[in-house]
């Protein structure tokens, strides 16, 4: 078979959509993985706060009747605590690795270090610097871009935050229907 010079011109037309589709899916996988890991980490950090720990909220002005409109609220889900968590939560992405799901052929991100610092099974898991750096950077971008949504969802006890944030509010996980719902 003779390949003319015009056939070579068609090669980019065939390869560019394939490559861009692959890169887009890879980008979507890391965005979805970072969002889901971010939610897991926030839920775990909130659960670690003593439920008896409270802060005063309200106005410190004295009302005409001499009373104040101050109430005590649980600290764990306050905006102050959530903002504090959001500033450092993406550091936890260094405890994750990347694995290819054999069923969907998509990248998934899972912990390779337990919460107490012990190594977990990391077979068939990429824990290279590039993976960790990409996941951490993506997490930071999600926090920056969706800070208001994160605070809104976590300031109230909400079920299925992963689906609400990562799929419905942000479209970071368009394939979330196929992702198993793991528990803490």
Buried (B, 14 or more C-beta within 10 A) or exposed (E): EEEEEEEEEEEEEEEEEEEEEEEEBEEBBBBBBBBBBBBBBBBEBBEEBEEEEBEEEEEEEEEEEEEEEEEEEBBBBBEEBBEEBBEEBBEBBBBBBBBBEEEEEBBBBBBBBEEEEEEEEBEEBBBEEEBBEBBBBBBBEBBEEBEEBBBBBBBEEEEEBBBBBBBEBBEBBEEBEEBEEEEE
